[in-house]
């Protein structure tokens, strides 16, 4: 098992929650991430907000390291691979092309998220295999927005879950989490220029906190907040 | 036309005399000079300023309307603008001049603005932000070209902050557009009036400093509890004082009851209504988060003498005279000498009146602060407001503002901004960085071909050509800090006010809270609007608005320390002393009294962990720096996690394990030979700079906040300033705005010089470590009012998460066990 990962058994399938904010599915040689938001800094720049270039390239590098280290043959993005049309310029598409060229044996699949507008899908059609929501494989349904699908366990993204641990006046930490609800696992956002939504877990939920080098299950959620 | 006879007739008809300072100001204005007038509210300073340019214009044009905009009147608060306009108009009417005076603020409608822009009034009353917006419009050069005088009202409110810097830049622009422009400022008393004048006029400009009528005497009283021995040193909100406050309200026709925060105002209003339901119709609430319509109704009723009491915050600190107000109460610490004097001045506006303020302490230490305020006021120790310099965020905004308007020529603009106090020392390198930031997206990112905020044309003029960017920029103009705000509306229609989004985010539908003097229940949240309905049940949940908390001023903190030094010697003769006695005795019994010769340190263990309290009495800002420094020096050698809290008397370091204190006490930690290097490392290791970056990111246009209801269309470009800080720190090492955040922390947050002085004083003191078994009277307020705690840690992430998870588990077990016991019982 990769260092720092946490093993999750779902209906007999073994998933690994990876500290890179990704899920590894060894039986299918698949890496799954959500909400990469490539080109976000470019969208800001197009609005006259001077955010430095860098996060998107870093995120591509990290995706490559993830796929290479675990010999994945497929990378599945659960929506919002891109942030917005104004931020996806030729330089960024060239970087994605180079990423693909360096890994001829790896398929790049992406579910169309709300940020992946049709125009973006068209421009990247030769680079990304765009899939509709509710992509099914074995017992899993892959979606962008969390939800419940009969007879399947859902893997989704969209909400960028984050949890706040600790109490006022004492030590506290805010961290991205894998958020497991009945029938559904929500992945943290993969992109390094993404914010988070602080969730309030229900008693039946389970959270797995993501730190710099480990994923740690967080118990006793009822006591949070 | 000579207006002197008309002015004399008018004053005579109203049985008033022209005051000497008014004549001085008029003469100076007529001679083409600029200056600053300081005088209390209601002393005739408006006329002293207004009638100068009016006489000059009448001399030139007679009674006929002078063409173009001639006088610009800038006021810091929108709420004051309407009243100011009435005052200016009344004077013109009395002198038989039919010249238009108009208003322009964020509330002015599109049509009215367009009309004002086409046909300028003779005088325009506006706010600093609206002035910036006007400068971002095409045709500004022509609009302001004939300006005769610009007046800055309540300059003391602006000078210490970034709004002041913004205004300095706008004034420099106006002077460039209208040569010979006279600048006049109006200010309440400040510790640095001459500097305030110099900053207003720009470096190297000679100007007048005119003192208005001698201020009325101010009497500062404290509402002493009837049974001193029972006075709570650990009390909450001083509601023990409710009865006495009601008695005080009975003695006056109309009272302003000031609190320090909006939350406190809500709670006091609820408490008063609860205690005296028969007063419900004559008790009102006024604070900055209430809908403007509601506030105006209350102001009108107050002016009409219909209200017994208005519970208010700084929203009623300034401006408008409410003649019926007979009494001013201040709940909680006065926080600053100038502020208390200003509030006291809200009563007794009638000529010859005495200003009186009755202070209502909410815990025992505030009695010390009241006595200290009285002492400082008597000695004339009034706070200075130090002007900011080199705020590159404001400069970047201003450059884009001008480029959005008529365009800006970089070389000329460099010379122009260097004629302000704020940017007199601006270097070429800094200027080039700001230019790159707005034209190319920063030096590190020449790679953005699509970056087009300001585009330098072939003619060398920089312009904003993209209309969408121009619109976003105009929406973002303004430098007042705030959280994203949410509108609050009744479910059945009608606006209530605005609340920080972060407060609403913590609530669920059905939760109740106090707002606008009512108990309301959250119904739902849609598109940045929180819909509420009225609820019956009582609640003490109050929105905690950001920015309401303020530190004790330096002048007041010094005065407190001086008082403490006088207590043991029995030299303190304040009426508050007998009340303080029992609390001081308790402090002495459980621990020790602070003194100028000793540095008091207390260590206490509670369920929360190990507390280390240190009391240097140096004011909150210095304590924040000291706490950070000490925590950093402690955890440098051994992994540890500290929660830092500060107040004006001292600071607390809380840790889950006993702090690794050196055997010889604190002495080894107080050295200053590596102070600057250590502080710089602290700033990087702590959350302070990241926090400071919040305003910088917004002002410089790095994050877009919009306004209530506007967020939907801009969702794609939402990012928190914290995230932005992390991205810049990582991907743009030389970013001057990040550097500015660190510099602001070092200069104004940590007050480097004061910190070094304080360390030196602490080293000279004998450290006394006490180990009381419970929180002492000095420690309690620090513990109870942990406002903005800061975490510093050198432990690794996994250790901290596992520890916190373990704590939560234990807490949950205890809750479960308690439930089980209850079920069995």
Interface residues (C-beta under 8 A of the other chain):
Chain A: X41 X42 X43 X44 X45 X46 X47 X48 X49 X50 X51 X52 X53 X54 X55 X83 X84 X86 X89 X91 X115 X165 X166 X167 X168 X169 X170 X171 X172 X173 X175 X192 X193 X194 X195 X198 X209 X211 X212 X213 X214 X216 X218 X219 X220 X222 X223 X224
Chain B: X400 X437 X438 X441 X442 X444 X445 X447 X448 X449 X450 X451 X452 X453 X464 X466 X468 X469 X472 X473 X505 X608 X609 X641 X643 X645 X654 X656 X701 X702 X703 X704 X716 X717 X718 X719 X720 X723 X724 X727 X728 X730 X731 X732 X735 X786 X789 X791 X793 X797 X798 X800 X801 X802 X803 X804 X805 X807 X808 X809 X811 X812 X815
